[in-house]
Amino acid sequence: MVGAVVALSGFSGYLIGSIPFGVMIGRRVGNIDVRQYGSGNMGATNVLRVLGPRAALAVLGCDLAKGMVAALIGLRLAGAWGGATGATMAIVGHSFPVWLGFKGGKSVATAGGGLLALAPNVCLVELLLVAVIVATTRYVSLASVTAAVTAPFVSIWFRQPTPVIAFIAFAAALVIVRHRSNIKRLLAGKESKLGQKAGPGRI
């Protein structure tokens, strides 16, 4: 019975995570598919480059909410394992959404929403780290990867329960894998900085 409820948490988390808010808001605000512009990603950073701050904030808020809602539903249904499973499947849904042929985003904001629901102290530390890196370098991808690398260690430092650590470790690995191209561009000095405009065609 418990396993079935945890599975239900994961299924609902995947469906929630699969909602492509970046694509939906891009079509609503700019009548475009944001995946055809800039980096080709449907996340808030690319939406900022293509459609500006208001659309980007809307996407960021919606993607954060996906992870948070999935985690909270899981917590309500099956406790810590349910919350961790819901949040984990939300980021899987965001990265591999059924509605877009399993080609989605990089899951940073959705993972952040799940982290906020499950481990707010860890989330605060990572948010401060991201803010410092973005403010000093203007590389959102560098901040995202750095947060992914450090989050599992911070969760262990704060003695988070096993399900939460498992979620954070999985989320960190997925975020790093999804940022492979960004890492290559960072090493080559070709990565776009926050605030740079983007036109048609992928950077």
Residue, then its C-alpha position, 0 to 999 in steps of 0.5 A: m500500500v505504501g509503495a503504491v502511494v509513493a508511486l502515485s506521488g511520482f506519477s503526479g509529480y511527473l505530470i506536474g513537471s511535464i507542464p511546459f510553462g516556458v513554451m506556453i508563456g512564450r506563445r502567449v506573450g510573444n507568439i513564438d516558440v522560445r525553443q527556436y531562439g537563443s539557447g533553445n531552452m524553455g527555461a527562464t534564462n532563455v525567456l529573459r533573453v528572448l522576451g524580457p523580464r516579465a515573461a521570465l519571472a512568470v516562467l521562473g515562478c511557474d517552474l518553481a511551483k511545479g517542483m514545490v507542488a509535486a513535493l508537497i503533494g507527495l509529502r501529504l500522500a506518503g511522507a518524506w519518501g513521497g515528497a522526495t519521489g514527487a519532486t524527483m519525478a517533477i524534474v524528470g517531467h520537466s527535462f523529459p515532458v511527454w507533451l513535447g516528445f520528451k525534449g524539455g528543459k534543464s530542471v534548475a528552477t523545478a529542482g529549486g522548488g522541490l528543494l524549497a519544499l523539502a529542505p528550505n535551509v539547504c535551499l537558502v544556502e544554495l540560493l545565496l550561492v547562486a546570487v553571488i555567482v550570478a552577481t559577480t560573473r553573470y553566468v547563470s549556467l555556472a551558478s546552476v552547475t556550482a549549486a548542483v555540485t555543492a547541494p548534496f554536501v550541504s544537505i549532508w551537512f544539515r543532516q537531511p533525511t535519506p529521502v531528501i538527500a537522495f532527491i538532491a543527489f539525483a537532481a544535482a546529477l541531472v542538472i549537471v548532465r543537462h548542462r553539458s553544452n553550457i559547461k563546454r561553452l564556459l570552458a571555451g569562453k563562449e557562454s552567454k551572460l545574463g542580460q544578453k539578447a538573443g535572436p533566432g537560431r541557437i547560441 
